[in-house]
């Protein structure tokens, strides 16, 4: 397993996305409530990762306690942008709540069922 290098994407008090590299993919780790208040940071993070790297992107939802429609919209648009660049965006390890929202909204196809991981961003239990 590749040991990722971690960086914080923002500064909103500990729930900022972490960005790491796992092999040929970039990973954005989300946590806590993902809603209208976090959308601008998510957009900025996805844009920065997309611009500086030419890899596929994985968004880890394992520590997400709430996700709203605006956040899902950002992820869906991000996937479209990356597909236009011949890259992909997938979601992995959604919390039970996040998985249910994805299923109810009909976007569970964003999930990558083959991705297995046992890492957690530093500083989070």
N, C-alpha and C positions, 0 to 999 in steps of 0.2 A: 504494500500500500504506500502511496506517495504521501509524504508529510507536507501538508499545505502550509503556505505562508499566509498569515492573516493581516488584514488591514481594516480599519474602521472606515465606513463610507461617510459618516456625518457626525453630528454632535448633539443628539437629542436625549442625552441622559441614560445611556446604557442599552437602549433598544434599537440603536442604529444598525442598519445592515452591516454584516461583516462580508468581506469579499476575500475569496481564497482561490487557489489554483489547484485542481486535482487532475493530474495528467494533462490531457488535451482539452480540458474544460475549465471554464471559470465558474465559480459558485458564489451566489449571493445568498447569505443566510439571513432569514427574517425571523423576528420574534415579537411576541406581545400582540397588541391590537394593531391591525393594518387597516386604516380607514382614511377618511378625508384628511386628517392631520398628518399622516405619514406619506400620502401620495406624492407630494413634491420631492421628498427625499428619495423615494423609490424610483421616480422618473429620472432624477439626476444620477442615481447610482447605476441604473441600467444603461443610461446614455454613456456614462464614463467608462463602464466596463466594455460596452460595445465598441466604443471609439478606440480604446487603447489595446484591445486584444482582438484577434481574429478567430477566436474559438467559439464553440457552442457554449451556451449558457444554461446553468442549472440554478433554479431557485429552490432553496430548501425551506420547507414550511413546517418543520418538525416542532418548532417552538411558538407557532402562531396560535394565539388564543381567540382571535376574532379577525375576520376578513370581510370587507364590504364589496359592493358591486364596483365601486370606483377602482379599488385595488385590482380586482379581476380584470377590469377594462384595461388597465395599464399593462398587466401581464399578457393579455391577448394581443394588444397593439405591439408590445415588445416582440412577441413571437412572429407577428407579421413582418416587422422591420427586419428581424434576423433572417427570416426565410427569404426575403428579398435580397439579402446578402449571402445567400446559400449557406446559412447557418441555422441553428435551431435553439429554441428555448423550451425547456421542459421543467416541470415541477416535480419535487420528490419529497417523500416522507411527510406528507401532510398530517397535522394533528387530526384527531377525530372530527373536531369542529370544521376545520378547513376542508377535509375530504367531503364532508356532508354538503357544505356550501358549493364546492366544485361540482358535485353530482347533481344537486338541485338546479344549478345554473346551466347544466348541460355542457360543461367544459372539462369534464374528467379526462378527456383525451389529452389534456396538457400534462397529465401525470405520466411519469416514466416508471412502469411497473418493474423494470429490470434493474433499477439502481438500488444498490444496497450500500449502506454506510454505517459507520459506528463512531463517527467523529462529531464533536460538538464544538462550537466556537469557544475560544477561551473566555473565562470570566463568567460563564453561564453554567449553572448546575445541571 
